[in-house]
Amino acid sequence: MQITRKRTGEIVDVELIGRLDGYWCDHLDAALSDVIRGGSHHIRVDCAQVSFLTSAGVGVLVKFYQQLNRIGGTFQVVNPSHPVGKTLRISRLDPVLLAPPVAGATPATRERSRQIETGGVGMEVFDLDALATLNCRAIGSPAPLESGAFTEEHCSSFESIAPAVAVGIGAFGGSFSDCRTRFGELVSVAGAAAYQPGDGTNVADYLVTTGSLGGDIRLLYGLACEGRFSHLIRFEVMQPGGSAGLSQLLGGCLDVTDAPSLGVVMVAEASGLVGAALRRSPTEPLGAGGFFSHPGVRTRLTFTTERAFPGSVALVAGVATRATGPARWTEEQLRPIAPDVLGHFHAAALRFRPLRKGVVDLQETVSGLFEPGQLLGVLHLLTDDRAIAGAGESEFVRGACWIGRIAGDGPSASRP
């Protein structure tokens, strides 16, 4: 089979010549995935010269129709040959896939926005609520990590809060004893939470609810932000094949608001993530040397030696602040991300799916990411700037950032 592509405005025409059977459907799947990863959400598949269509081929067409329809895109089969038309009629898919082709993508109603370019990254900024702010609190302390001395008195729940953003060391369960052996990296956004159990199973888990997560999440320490986001930023790297580092994107977000500190949620296509995760729950007393001593740290932490989860969609959340900000922001839970930016960020990596363009709802977007088999892992993001062996930082291609100025001069220390 021959597969050729041609772009006309916002539409990409994919022309097929030959048999679309079980062997060639994998090649078509890869070609259509490449088109979508390139940012195109309107596809026409020209089947005028397709001599045979099997159920496997039909499955690929339906898959991409559903994928693009879900995010407001379009996917259509045009100029069907007799074998293609017959198979789609028998499958009763002709009213869906053979809808009359459009001459051009229907332009969406555009919200007012402003365009910014910074370091080869185009940013479209939407004002959601200029007066909205986030209140940030530091829950617990990472100090007991050094000795593995976390006990029940250090354990909190989400029962009294409904955080817009929360990151830290936590687990799913109803009590400290229930979670004792499973505490690990956790990220929670808008009613969805994902975490990487530190029990050696290496299988990430998630919870999604339309209400409060309540007492189902226990936290040893972390940061939690409550309130509303003030801006939505859609970003895309302008150079084909390029990517932007987390530090560059956070710097751009801080510049947009001119705020000293922000709560940030990002859903983005990732070139790769750099970070660490607990391999062991930090609730067992350690011997001499502490948690980070060698060689024992290798049994307690896993680090990415290169960018992990390439080609995934990442849900990234946390807090960023200027390095020149108030001193208490630099204590305990924030680490250098760039020379002028400190932060604490976790990321849940999920299998790739295209993201709706334009203005999107945070809760709808986040909850739509989590389906069985989609979650790949959760990391505490780090910048590995070692001269020779360093993996660098997490990098992204395009996505959406919800940001909100943090009220006051930093997180207040409290327990929910």
VEXDREN-2710 file (C-alpha; in Angstrom, 1 decimal):
% VEXDREN-2710
k/r/px/py/pz
1/MET/0.0/0.0/0.0
2/GLN/1.1/3.6/-0.7
3/ILE/0.2/6.3/1.8
4/THR/0.7/9.9/0.9
5/ARG/-0.2/13.1/2.8
6/LYS/-1.0/16.6/1.7
7/ARG/-2.0/19.6/3.8
8/THR/-4.7/22.1/2.6
9/GLY/-5.2/24.7/5.2
10/GLU/-6.1/23.0/8.4
11/ILE/-7.0/19.7/6.7
12/VAL/-4.6/16.9/5.9
13/ASP/-5.6/14.6/3.0
14/VAL/-4.3/11.1/3.3
15/GLU/-4.4/9.1/0.1
16/LEU/-4.3/5.3/0.1
17/ILE/-3.5/3.1/-2.8
18/GLY/-3.7/-0.7/-2.5
19/ARG/-5.2/-3.2/0.1
20/LEU/-6.1/-2.0/3.6
21/ASP/-5.9/-5.3/5.4
22/GLY/-4.5/-6.7/8.7
23/TYR/-0.9/-6.1/7.6
24/TRP/-1.3/-2.6/6.2
25/CYS/-3.6/-1.3/8.9
26/ASP/-0.6/-1.0/11.2
27/HIS/1.1/1.2/8.7
28/LEU/-2.0/3.4/8.3
29/ASP/-2.3/3.6/12.1
30/ALA/1.3/4.9/12.4
31/ALA/0.8/7.4/9.5
32/LEU/-2.4/8.8/11.0
33/SER/-0.8/9.0/14.5
34/ASP/2.1/11.0/13.0
35/VAL/-0.4/13.5/11.4
36/ILE/-2.2/14.0/14.8
37/ARG/1.1/14.3/16.7
38/GLY/2.0/17.0/14.2
39/GLY/-0.9/19.0/15.5
40/SER/-3.5/18.4/12.8
41/HIS/-7.0/17.6/14.0
42/HIS/-8.9/17.5/10.6
43/ILE/-8.2/14.5/8.4
44/ARG/-9.7/13.2/5.2
45/VAL/-8.8/9.7/4.0
46/ASP/-9.1/9.3/0.2
47/CYS/-10.0/5.7/-0.5
48/ALA/-10.6/6.0/-4.3
49/GLN/-7.8/3.5/-5.0
50/VAL/-8.3/1.1/-2.1
51/SER/-8.9/-2.3/-3.7
52/PHE/-9.9/-4.2/-0.5
53/LEU/-10.9/-3.3/3.1
54/THR/-10.9/-5.8/5.9
55/SER/-12.4/-5.5/9.4
56/ALA/-8.9/-4.6/10.8
57/GLY/-8.8/-1.6/8.4
58/VAL/-12.3/-0.6/9.5
59/GLY/-11.1/-0.7/13.1
60/VAL/-8.3/1.8/12.4
61/LEU/-10.7/4.2/10.7
62/VAL/-13.2/4.0/13.6
63/LYS/-10.4/4.5/16.1
64/PHE/-9.3/7.8/14.6
65/TYR/-12.8/9.0/14.0
66/GLN/-13.6/8.5/17.7
67/GLN/-10.3/10.0/18.8
68/LEU/-10.7/13.2/16.8
69/ASN/-14.5/13.5/17.3
70/ARG/-13.9/13.6/21.1
71/ILE/-11.7/16.7/20.8
72/GLY/-13.7/18.6/18.2
73/GLY/-11.7/17.5/15.2
74/THR/-13.0/15.8/12.0
75/PHE/-12.2/12.5/10.4
76/GLN/-13.8/11.5/7.1
77/VAL/-13.4/8.9/4.4
78/VAL/-13.8/10.5/0.9
79/ASN/-14.1/9.1/-2.6
80/PRO/-14.7/5.5/-1.4
81/SER/-14.0/2.8/-4.0
82/HIS/-16.7/0.1/-4.5
83/PRO/-15.1/-2.3/-2.0
84/VAL/-14.7/0.4/0.6
85/GLY/-18.2/1.7/0.3
86/LYS/-19.7/-1.9/0.4
87/THR/-17.7/-2.8/3.5
88/LEU/-18.7/0.4/5.3
89/ARG/-22.4/-0.1/4.4
90/ILE/-22.4/-3.7/5.6
91/SER/-20.7/-2.4/8.9
92/ARG/-23.4/0.3/9.1
93/LEU/-20.6/2.9/9.4
94/ASP/-21.3/4.7/6.1
95/PRO/-23.5/7.5/7.8
96/VAL/-20.6/8.3/10.1
97/LEU/-17.4/7.8/8.1
98/LEU/-18.8/8.7/4.7
99/ALA/-20.4/12.0/5.8
100/PRO/-20.2/14.7/3.0
101/PRO/-16.6/16.0/3.0
102/VAL/-16.0/19.6/4.1
103/ALA/-14.2/22.1/1.9
104/GLY/-12.4/23.4/4.9
105/ALA/-12.5/23.0/8.7
106/THR/-15.3/24.9/10.3
107/PRO/-13.6/27.7/12.3
108/ALA/-14.3/27.5/15.9
109/THR/-15.6/30.5/17.8
110/ARG/-12.5/32.1/19.2
111/GLU/-12.2/33.6/22.7
112/ARG/-10.2/36.8/23.0
113/SER/-6.6/36.1/23.5
114/ARG/-3.1/37.6/23.1
115/GLN/-0.1/36.1/21.3
116/ILE/3.4/35.9/22.8
117/GLU/6.5/34.3/21.4
118/THR/9.4/33.4/23.7
119/GLY/12.5/31.4/22.8
120/GLY/10.9/29.7/19.8
121/VAL/7.7/28.9/21.7
122/GLY/4.4/30.4/20.7
123/MET/2.0/31.1/23.5
124/GLU/-1.7/32.1/23.3
125/VAL/-2.9/33.6/26.5
126/PHE/-6.6/33.5/27.6
127/ASP/-7.7/35.5/30.6
128/LEU/-10.0/33.4/32.6
129/ASP/-10.4/35.6/35.7
130/ALA/-7.8/38.3/36.2
131/LEU/-8.7/38.6/39.9
132/ALA/-8.6/34.9/40.7
133/THR/-5.9/33.6/43.1
134/LEU/-4.7/30.4/44.8
135/ASN/-4.0/29.9/48.4
136/CYS/-1.1/27.5/49.0
137/ARG/-0.3/25.6/52.1
138/ALA/2.6/23.4/53.0
139/ILE/1.3/20.1/54.5
140/GLY/3.7/18.4/56.8
141/SER/7.5/18.4/56.3
142/PRO/9.9/16.2/54.3
143/ALA/12.4/16.3/57.2
144/PRO/11.5/12.7/58.5
145/LEU/12.4/11.3/55.1
146/GLU/16.1/11.4/56.0
147/SER/15.6/8.9/58.8
148/GLY/12.5/7.1/57.5
149/ALA/10.7/8.2/60.6
150/PHE/7.3/9.0/59.2
151/THR/4.6/7.8/61.6
152/GLU/0.8/8.1/61.9
153/GLU/1.1/11.6/63.4
154/HIS/2.6/12.8/60.1
155/CYS/-0.3/11.5/58.0
156/SER/-3.0/13.9/56.7
157/SER/-6.0/13.4/54.4
158/PHE/-7.8/15.5/51.9
159/GLU/-11.0/15.3/53.9
160/SER/-11.2/19.0/54.8
161/ILE/-9.8/20.4/51.5
162/ALA/-10.6/20.2/47.8
163/PRO/-7.3/21.2/46.2
164/ALA/-7.1/22.6/42.7
165/VAL/-3.5/21.3/42.8
166/ALA/-1.7/19.0/45.3
167/VAL/1.7/17.3/45.0
168/GLY/3.6/15.3/47.5
169/ILE/4.3/11.9/49.0
170/GLY/1.0/10.1/49.5
171/ALA/-1.1/7.0/48.9
172/PHE/-4.7/5.8/48.4
173/GLY/-6.3/4.4/51.5
174/GLY/-8.3/5.1/54.6
175/SER/-5.6/5.2/57.2
176/PHE/-1.8/5.4/57.8
177/SER/-1.7/1.7/58.6
178/ASP/-3.5/0.8/55.4
179/CYS/-1.0/3.0/53.3
180/ARG/2.1/2.4/55.4
181/THR/4.0/0.2/52.8
182/ARG/2.7/2.1/49.7
183/PHE/3.5/5.8/50.1
184/GLY/5.0/7.3/46.9
185/GLU/4.9/10.2/44.5
186/LEU/1.4/11.7/44.2
187/VAL/-0.2/14.4/42.0
188/SER/-3.8/15.6/42.4
189/VAL/-5.7/18.0/40.1
190/ALA/-9.3/18.9/39.9
191/GLY/-10.8/15.8/41.3
192/ALA/-8.3/13.4/39.8
193/ALA/-5.3/11.9/41.5
194/ALA/-2.5/9.6/40.4
195/TYR/0.4/8.1/42.4
196/GLN/3.3/5.7/42.1
197/PRO/3.2/3.2/45.0
198/GLY/6.5/2.8/46.8
199/ASP/5.9/-0.9/47.4
200/GLY/8.0/-2.4/44.7
201/THR/5.1/-3.2/42.3
202/ASN/6.0/-0.3/40.0
203/VAL/2.3/-0.1/38.9
204/ALA/0.9/3.4/39.1
205/ASP/-2.7/3.9/40.2
206/TYR/-5.4/6.6/40.0
207/LEU/-8.7/7.9/41.3
208/VAL/-11.2/10.1/39.5
209/THR/-14.3/11.6/41.0
210/THR/-16.8/14.4/40.3
211/GLY/-16.8/15.4/44.0
212/SER/-14.2/15.6/46.8
213/LEU/-11.5/12.9/47.0
214/GLY/-12.0/13.3/50.8
215/GLY/-10.4/10.7/53.1
216/ASP/-9.4/8.3/50.3
217/ILE/-6.0/10.1/49.9
218/ARG/-3.4/10.2/52.7
219/LEU/-0.4/12.6/52.5
220/LEU/2.8/12.5/54.5
221/TYR/3.9/15.9/53.1
222/GLY/3.4/18.1/50.1
223/LEU/1.9/21.4/48.8
224/ALA/-1.8/22.0/48.2
225/CYS/-3.3/25.0/46.4
226/GLU/-7.0/25.9/46.7
227/GLY/-8.8/28.5/44.6
228/ARG/-9.2/29.4/40.9
229/PHE/-6.8/29.8/38.0
230/SER/-6.5/33.2/36.4
231/HIS/-5.1/32.3/32.9
232/LEU/-5.0/29.5/30.4
233/ILE/-1.9/29.4/28.1
234/ARG/-1.9/27.3/25.0
235/PHE/1.7/26.7/23.8
236/GLU/3.4/25.1/20.9
237/VAL/7.0/24.8/19.9
238/MET/7.4/26.6/16.6
239/GLN/10.3/24.7/15.2
240/PRO/9.2/21.3/13.7
241/GLY/10.7/18.5/15.7
242/GLY/11.7/20.9/18.5
243/SER/10.7/20.9/22.2
244/ALA/10.7/23.3/25.2
245/GLY/12.1/22.6/28.6
246/LEU/10.0/22.8/31.8
247/SER/12.1/25.7/33.0
248/GLN/11.4/27.7/29.8
249/LEU/7.7/27.1/30.1
250/LEU/7.5/28.0/33.7
251/GLY/9.5/31.2/33.1
252/GLY/7.0/32.1/30.4
253/CYS/4.1/31.5/32.8
254/LEU/5.7/33.7/35.4
255/ASP/6.3/36.5/32.8
256/VAL/2.7/36.4/31.6
257/THR/1.4/37.2/35.1
258/ASP/4.4/39.1/36.4
259/ALA/3.7/37.2/39.6
260/PRO/6.4/36.1/42.1
261/SER/4.8/32.7/42.5
262/LEU/2.2/30.5/40.7
263/GLY/0.2/27.3/41.0
264/VAL/0.5/25.5/37.6
265/VAL/-1.3/22.7/35.9
266/MET/-0.1/21.6/32.5
267/VAL/-1.5/18.9/30.1
268/ALA/1.0/18.5/27.3
269/GLU/2.6/16.2/24.8
270/ALA/5.9/15.3/26.3
271/SER/9.2/14.6/24.4
272/GLY/10.3/13.0/27.7
273/LEU/10.3/13.4/31.5
274/VAL/13.2/13.6/33.9
275/GLY/12.7/12.8/37.5
276/ALA/12.7/10.4/40.4
277/ALA/10.3/8.1/42.3
278/LEU/10.4/6.3/45.6
279/ARG/11.1/2.5/45.3
280/ARG/10.3/2.1/49.0
281/SER/7.8/3.7/51.3
282/PRO/9.6/6.1/53.7
283/THR/8.0/4.6/56.8
284/GLU/10.7/2.2/57.9
285/PRO/13.5/3.4/60.2
286/LEU/16.9/3.5/58.5
287/GLY/20.3/2.7/59.7
288/ALA/23.3/5.0/59.9
289/GLY/23.8/7.3/56.9
290/GLY/20.2/8.3/56.3
291/PHE/17.9/8.0/53.3
292/PHE/20.2/9.5/50.7
293/SER/23.4/7.6/51.7
294/HIS/25.1/5.3/49.2
295/PRO/24.7/2.6/48.2
296/GLY/21.3/2.2/50.0
297/VAL/19.7/5.1/48.2
298/ARG/19.7/2.9/45.1
299/THR/17.2/0.6/46.8
300/ARG/15.0/3.5/47.9
301/LEU/14.9/5.8/44.9
302/THR/14.8/5.3/41.2
303/PHE/16.1/8.1/38.9
304/THR/15.6/8.5/35.1
305/THR/19.0/8.2/33.4
306/GLU/17.5/9.5/30.2
307/ARG/14.2/11.2/29.4
308/ALA/11.4/8.8/30.2
309/PHE/7.9/8.3/28.7
310/PRO/8.7/9.9/25.3
311/GLY/5.7/10.6/23.2
312/SER/3.3/10.5/26.1
313/VAL/0.8/13.0/27.4
314/ALA/1.8/14.4/30.8
315/LEU/-0.3/15.8/33.5
316/VAL/2.2/18.1/35.3
317/ALA/1.3/20.1/38.4
318/GLY/3.0/22.0/41.2
319/VAL/4.2/25.4/42.4
320/ALA/6.8/27.7/40.8
321/THR/8.4/30.8/42.2
322/ARG/11.1/33.3/41.4
323/ALA/14.4/32.4/43.1
324/THR/14.5/35.9/44.3
325/GLY/11.2/35.6/46.1
326/PRO/10.6/35.5/49.9
327/ALA/13.0/33.3/51.8
328/ARG/10.4/30.9/53.2
329/TRP/9.5/29.8/49.7
330/THR/13.0/28.3/49.4
331/GLU/12.6/26.1/52.5
332/GLU/12.1/22.4/52.4
333/GLN/9.7/21.7/49.5
334/LEU/11.0/23.8/46.6
335/ARG/14.1/23.0/44.6
336/PRO/16.0/24.7/41.7
337/ILE/14.4/24.2/38.3
338/ALA/16.4/27.0/36.6
339/PRO/18.8/29.6/37.9
340/ASP/16.0/32.0/38.5
341/VAL/13.1/29.5/39.2
342/LEU/12.3/27.2/42.1
343/GLY/9.6/24.7/42.2
344/HIS/8.0/21.4/43.2
345/PHE/6.4/19.5/40.4
346/HIS/5.1/16.0/39.8
347/ALA/3.9/14.5/36.6
348/ALA/1.7/11.6/35.6
349/ALA/2.6/10.2/32.2
350/LEU/-0.2/8.7/30.1
351/ARG/-0.4/7.1/26.7
352/PHE/-0.7/9.6/23.9
353/ARG/-4.0/11.1/22.9
354/PRO/-4.6/14.4/21.1
355/LEU/-5.6/17.4/23.1
356/ARG/-8.5/19.7/22.1
357/LYS/-7.4/23.1/20.8
358/GLY/-8.4/26.5/22.0
359/VAL/-10.1/27.2/25.4
360/VAL/-10.6/23.9/27.3
361/ASP/-12.1/23.1/30.7
362/LEU/-9.6/21.9/33.3
363/GLN/-11.7/19.3/35.0
364/GLU/-13.0/17.9/31.8
365/THR/-9.6/17.7/30.2
366/VAL/-7.9/16.1/33.2
367/SER/-10.7/13.5/33.9
368/GLY/-10.7/12.6/30.2
369/LEU/-7.1/11.5/30.4
370/PHE/-7.7/8.7/32.9
371/GLU/-9.0/5.4/31.4
372/PRO/-7.9/1.8/32.1
373/GLY/-4.5/1.1/30.7
374/GLN/-3.6/4.8/30.0
375/LEU/-1.5/5.7/33.1
376/LEU/2.2/4.8/32.7
377/GLY/3.8/6.2/35.8
378/VAL/4.3/9.2/38.2
379/LEU/7.5/11.1/38.7
380/HIS/8.8/13.9/40.9
381/LEU/10.3/16.1/38.2
382/LEU/14.0/17.1/38.6
383/THR/16.6/19.0/36.6
384/ASP/19.6/16.7/36.1
385/ASP/22.3/19.2/35.1
386/ARG/25.4/17.0/35.6
387/ALA/27.9/18.0/32.9
388/ILE/28.4/14.6/31.3
389/ALA/25.8/12.1/32.5
390/GLY/22.9/14.5/33.2
391/ALA/19.6/13.8/31.5
392/GLY/18.7/17.5/31.5
393/GLU/15.1/18.4/32.2
394/SER/11.6/17.4/31.1
395/GLU/10.6/18.7/27.6
396/PHE/7.3/19.3/25.9
397/VAL/6.0/20.0/22.4
398/ARG/2.5/21.5/22.8
399/GLY/-0.2/21.7/25.4
400/ALA/-2.2/23.8/27.8
401/CYS/-1.2/25.5/31.1
402/TRP/-3.6/26.7/33.7
403/ILE/-1.9/29.1/36.0
404/GLY/-2.9/31.1/39.1
405/ARG/-1.1/33.7/41.2
406/ILE/-0.6/32.5/44.7
407/ALA/-1.9/35.0/47.3
408/GLY/0.5/36.3/49.9
409/ASP/4.2/35.6/49.8
410/GLY/4.2/31.9/49.9
411/PRO/2.7/28.7/51.3
412/SER/1.5/28.8/54.9
413/ALA/2.5/25.8/57.0
414/SER/-0.5/23.8/58.1
415/ARG/-2.2/20.5/58.3
416/PRO/-5.7/19.9/56.9
END
